[in-house]
Amino acid sequence: MDPSSVLLALEQRRKWRERRKRVRDRLRQLERRRMTLRKELDGVRRKILEYDRLLTDLRGEAQTRPSRSHVSPILRGR
């Protein structure tokens, strides 16, 4: 092997190592982002459940209360 091809091979090896490192770093970054999004999604799901329970409670209260549509309004004379 001549010296120029050895240098070229070493340069290519260095480039591939750098490329692999960049890919690994990007994968770590994406994994961290995925975990953050998963935590946010869990929080949103908890809020949805909380509001769903609240809405169910309010609907239950509305059904047990007497309806206002059956009460005749008080009319004032002219």
C-alpha positions as CSV (number, residue, x, y, z in Angstrom):
1,M,0.0,0.0,0.0
2,D,1.3,3.4,-0.9
3,P,1.3,6.2,1.7
4,S,-1.4,8.2,0.1
5,S,-3.9,5.3,0.2
6,V,-3.0,4.7,3.8
7,L,-3.7,8.3,4.6
8,L,-6.9,8.2,2.7
9,A,-8.0,5.1,4.6
10,L,-7.2,6.7,7.9
11,E,-9.2,9.8,6.9
12,Q,-12.2,7.7,5.8
13,R,-12.1,5.9,9.1
14,R,-12.0,9.2,11.0
15,K,-15.0,10.5,9.0
16,W,-17.0,7.3,9.7
17,R,-16.3,7.5,13.4
18,E,-17.4,11.2,13.5
19,R,-20.5,10.3,11.5
20,R,-21.4,7.4,13.9
21,K,-20.9,9.7,16.8
22,R,-23.2,12.3,15.3
23,V,-25.8,9.6,14.7
24,R,-25.6,8.3,18.2
25,D,-25.9,11.9,19.6
26,R,-28.9,12.5,17.5
27,L,-30.5,9.3,18.6
28,R,-29.9,10.2,22.3
29,Q,-31.4,13.6,21.6
30,L,-34.5,12.1,20.0
31,E,-34.9,9.6,22.8
32,R,-34.8,12.5,25.4
33,R,-37.4,14.4,23.3
34,R,-39.6,11.3,23.1
35,M,-39.5,10.9,26.9
36,T,-40.4,14.6,27.3
37,L,-43.3,14.2,24.9
38,R,-44.5,11.0,26.6
39,K,-44.5,12.8,30.0
40,E,-46.5,15.7,28.5
41,L,-48.9,13.2,26.9
42,D,-49.4,11.5,30.3
43,G,-50.2,14.9,31.8
44,V,-52.7,15.8,29.1
45,R,-54.4,12.4,29.5
46,R,-54.7,13.0,33.3
47,K,-56.3,16.4,32.6
48,I,-58.7,14.8,30.2
49,L,-59.7,12.2,32.8
50,E,-60.1,15.0,35.4
51,Y,-62.3,17.1,33.2
52,D,-64.3,14.1,32.0
53,R,-65.0,13.2,35.7
54,L,-66.0,16.8,36.4
55,L,-68.3,16.9,33.4
56,T,-69.9,13.7,34.4
57,D,-70.5,15.0,37.9
58,L,-72.0,18.2,36.5
59,R,-74.3,16.3,34.2
60,G,-75.4,14.1,37.1
61,E,-76.2,17.2,39.2
62,A,-78.1,18.8,36.3
63,Q,-80.3,15.7,36.1
64,T,-81.1,15.6,39.8
65,R,-82.0,19.3,40.0
66,P,-85.5,20.4,39.1
67,S,-85.6,21.9,35.6
68,R,-86.1,25.6,35.4
69,S,-88.1,25.3,32.2
70,H,-91.1,24.0,34.3
71,V,-91.1,27.1,36.5
72,S,-93.4,29.8,35.2
73,P,-91.7,33.3,35.1
74,I,-92.9,36.1,37.3
75,L,-94.6,38.7,35.1
76,R,-94.9,42.3,36.2
77,G,-98.0,44.2,35.4
78,R,-97.8,47.2,33.1
